[in-house]
Structures are given as C-alpha cells and as structure tokens.
Amino acid sequence: MRDTLGILASGLCLLHCLLTPLLPVLGGVGILGALQEDQFLHLLLLIPVVILALTSFPASCLRHQRYAVMIVGFSGALLLVGALYVEGIWELIASILGAGLLIVAHWVNQRLICRIALID
C-alpha cells in the first residue's frame, strides 16, 4: 500500500514539474500560476513523498534483500529535496529525475514484495 501511495505522490510531483513550464504557454497565470510557483505547494508535495520513502524502502528491503531499490529510492528523494535549493533548469531536471527514480523504485519494490508474498 505504501508503494502505491508513493507512486501516486511521486507522480503528482512529476506532473507538477512537467506542467509548471507549460503554464505560461497555456495561459495559466493568476491563481493557478501562483500555486505552481508557491514554495508551500512544493513542501506539501515533498513531505508525503519523503515520509513514504522512509517508511517503505527500509522495511521492504529487509524482506527482499534488494538494497539497490532503497538506494535508488533515497537518491530520488534526495534529488527532490535538493531541487528546493536550485533554480531554473536545474530545479526542473532534479525534480523530474528525482520523481522518476522514486516511481521506479516504488514500482520495483512493490513487485518484489508481491513476489515474496506469492512464495510464502
């Protein structure tokens, strides 16, 4: 369940990152544009992503013994946190890579846990 929520939360981050540069092109100014740029929104998206990563990966990796999944997931989370401290294209690159790594890590983690459940 945590991995599904992690995929959803990371997907929202990815969607936010991909839509932000398109808003001016699509005429998205005003309230929607202000929300996209608001630092509070970034934290609102980031906090559940980090909490889900911290609660999902360590416990799951103890079960399936594939610690690379945790490394990839935590790398994604660190990239998202780091994106708060850079601007412009670097923020976009760090955010897209971070969210993408988290989505992949949660997906692989979910598959490995399901495989173990089938064996047990």
C-alpha angles and dihedrals in degrees: 000000000000090000092052090050089045091053090048095047093045089047090055089052090049092048091049091050094048096045097046096074090045097053097084090048091050092046093253102156130128119044096354092049092048091050092051092055097040114116089213089063090052091053091043089057096038101051097062091042092055094042091050091049092049093048099039109042104048095048093044094046090055087059102042098029093220100129093172087076090060092046091052092046095048090046088056092049091049091051090053092049090046090051088068089067101048131061141213121008093353091059090051094047094047092047096048093045092045095049091044093051091049093050091050093045093049091047093050090043091052092049093049093050091048090050091052091048091054091051094048 
